[in-house]
Amino acid sequence: MKHFAMLSAALLLLAAMPAAGWGQVSKPPGQEEHKDHGNVGVYFDYSRVQGFNLLGVGGRIGLNVRRNIVLEGEMAYDFQNTQTQTISAGGSTNTIKTSLKMMDFLFGGKIQIPHSKHFFALAKAGIANFGVSGPAPPGGINNQIVGIVNGNVDAVFYPGGGVEFKVGRVNFRAEAGDEIIWLNNGAKNNLRATIGPQLRF
């Protein structure tokens, strides 16, 4: 999964490089260039998935279909987090360590809120791929925790909102939402938040 994450990140960066030049026209003297074709960016990612606090990095690219509507694709990789858990079953108590990591791919729309320069809403769908390691809990199997099995690829729906602001010459974007993941034991709500710089083109 680590090699897959590195390959996916490289492909995303390669796809983003030519996009920065799409649709750009030399600006007339004395006029500023309009940067409303789309955006590319990177971000720090925080996800709280079934009690695990996961931190990672990601990247996104978006293309404007209208001035206030952007279609975006993004990928994030959340690094492994290990937790110690105490589980009681059958009159005995066991302490086990379980590790979880996640990669997700999302695609959908971002809409600028009317009469607002900075605030937006979004809705995206995609998949999440999990890596789980650790001993089996009592009555369970290895590499499985809270309904997540190692290698799971699960459907995701992510509604949310955020704010974009400019600091000097750099645009920053922060957003948060509910990453709903359909695990083996049903749909689960998970907090997700991202923040990072982006380039508009």
C-alpha positions in Angstrom: 0.0 0.0 0.0 3.0 2.3 0.7 4.2 2.0 -2.9 0.7 2.5 -4.2 0.4 5.7 -2.2 3.7 7.1 -3.6 2.8 6.2 -7.2 -0.7 7.8 -6.8 0.9 11.0 -5.4 3.4 11.2 -8.3 0.6 10.8 -10.8 -1.4 13.5 -9.1 1.5 15.9 -9.3 2.2 15.1 -12.9 -1.5 15.7 -13.8 -1.4 19.0 -11.9 1.7 20.5 -13.6 0.2 21.0 -17.1 -3.1 22.1 -15.6 -1.6 25.2 -14.2 -1.1 26.5 -17.8 -4.5 25.6 -19.2 -6.6 28.4 -20.5 -4.1 31.1 -19.6 -3.9 34.1 -22.0 -1.4 36.9 -21.9 -2.8 39.7 -20.0 -3.1 43.1 -21.7 -0.9 45.8 -20.2 -2.4 47.4 -17.1 -4.8 44.5 -16.5 -4.6 41.6 -14.0 -4.9 38.1 -15.3 -8.1 36.3 -14.4 -7.5 33.2 -12.4 -10.8 31.5 -12.5 -10.1 28.3 -14.5 -9.4 26.0 -11.5 -7.1 25.2 -8.7 -4.3 22.8 -7.6 -3.3 22.4 -4.0 -1.8 20.3 -1.2 -3.1 19.9 2.3 -2.6 18.4 5.7 -5.4 15.9 6.5 -7.0 14.9 9.8 -9.5 12.1 10.0 -11.1 10.6 13.1 -12.1 7.1 12.0 -13.8 4.9 14.5 -11.8 6.2 17.4 -8.5 6.5 15.6 -7.0 9.9 15.1 -5.3 9.8 11.7 -3.0 12.5 10.3 -1.7 12.6 6.7 -1.2 14.6 3.5 -3.1 15.0 0.3 -3.4 16.8 -3.0 -6.3 18.0 -5.1 -7.0 19.5 -8.5 -10.1 21.2 -9.6 -11.5 22.7 -12.9 -14.2 25.4 -13.0 -17.4 24.4 -14.9 -18.8 27.8 -14.0 -17.3 30.8 -12.1 -18.8 29.6 -8.8 -18.8 25.8 -9.4 -15.6 23.6 -9.4 -15.3 19.9 -10.1 -12.5 18.5 -8.0 -10.6 15.2 -7.6 -8.4 14.6 -4.5 -6.4 11.9 -2.8 -5.1 11.7 0.8 -2.9 9.3 2.6 -3.2 9.1 6.4 -0.2 7.6 8.2 -0.4 4.6 10.5 -1.7 5.2 14.0 -1.4 2.6 16.8 -3.7 2.3 19.7 -3.7 0.1 22.8 -7.1 -1.4 23.6 -8.4 -3.4 26.5 -11.0 -6.0 25.5 -13.1 -8.2 27.8 -14.7 -11.4 26.5 -15.7 -14.7 28.1 -14.6 -13.6 31.6 -11.0 -12.7 30.5 -9.5 -9.3 29.7 -6.8 -8.8 27.1 -4.7 -5.8 26.0 -3.9 -5.6 22.3 -2.2 -3.1 20.0 -3.9 -2.4 16.7 -2.6 -0.1 13.9 -4.8 1.6 11.3 -3.9 3.6 8.2 -6.1 4.9 5.4 -6.0 6.2 1.8 -9.0 7.9 0.2 -9.9 9.1 -3.3 -12.8 11.6 -3.7 -14.4 13.3 -6.6 -17.2 15.9 -6.6 -18.3 19.5 -6.6 -17.4 22.6 -4.7 -19.9 25.5 -4.8 -19.1 29.1 -3.7 -21.8 30.3 -1.4 -23.8 33.1 -3.1 -22.8 36.7 -2.1 -19.7 35.4 -0.3 -16.1 35.6 -1.6 -14.6 33.2 1.0 -17.1 30.5 2.0 -18.1 27.3 0.1 -20.0 24.1 0.4 -18.9 20.7 -1.1 -20.1 17.2 -1.7 -17.8 14.4 -2.9 -18.0 10.6 -3.2 -15.3 8.0 -3.6 -13.5 5.1 -1.9 -11.4 4.5 1.2 -8.7 1.8 1.4 -7.6 0.6 4.8 -4.6 -1.1 6.2 -5.1 -2.8 9.6 -2.5 -4.7 11.6 -2.5 -6.3 15.0 -3.4 -9.5 16.8 -7.0 -10.9 16.8 -9.3 -9.7 19.6 -11.1 -12.4 21.5 -13.5 -14.1 19.2 -12.2 -12.2 16.2 -9.6 -12.6 13.4 -6.3 -11.0 12.8 -6.0 -7.6 11.1 -9.6 -6.5 11.9 -10.8 -3.8 14.2 -14.2 -1.9 14.7 -15.6 -3.3 11.5 -12.6 -2.5 9.4 -10.7 -5.4 7.7 -7.1 -5.1 6.4 -7.3 -4.3 2.7 -11.0 -3.1 2.8 -12.1 -0.8 0.0 -15.2 0.9 1.1 -17.6 3.5 -0.4 -17.4 7.1 0.9 -19.7 10.1 0.8 -18.2 13.4 2.1 -20.4 16.5 2.5 -18.8 19.6 4.1 -17.9 23.2 3.9 -15.0 25.6 4.3 -13.3 28.9 3.8 -10.7 30.2 1.4 -8.5 33.2 2.2 -5.4 34.9 1.0 -2.2 35.6 3.0 0.2 37.7 1.0 0.5 36.0 -2.4 -0.6 32.6 -1.2 -4.2 31.3 -1.1 -5.1 29.0 1.8 -8.1 26.7 2.1 -9.6 25.1 5.2 -12.5 22.7 5.2 -14.3 20.2 7.4 -17.1 17.7 7.0 -18.6 14.3 7.7 -16.8 11.5 5.9 -19.4 8.8 5.8 -17.8 5.4 5.2 -19.7 2.2 4.5 -17.8 -0.4 6.6 -18.7 -4.1 7.1 -21.0 -3.1 10.0 -22.8 -0.3 8.1 -22.4 3.4 7.4 -20.2 5.2 9.9 -19.8 9.0 10.4 -16.2 10.3 10.7 -14.9 13.8 11.2 -12.5 15.0 8.4 -10.7 18.3 8.2 -8.0 19.6 5.8 -5.9 22.8 5.6 -3.3 23.9 3.1 -2.1 26.2 0.3 -3.5 26.2 -3.2 -2.8 27.9 -6.5 -5.6 29.3 -8.6 -5.0 29.4 -12.4 
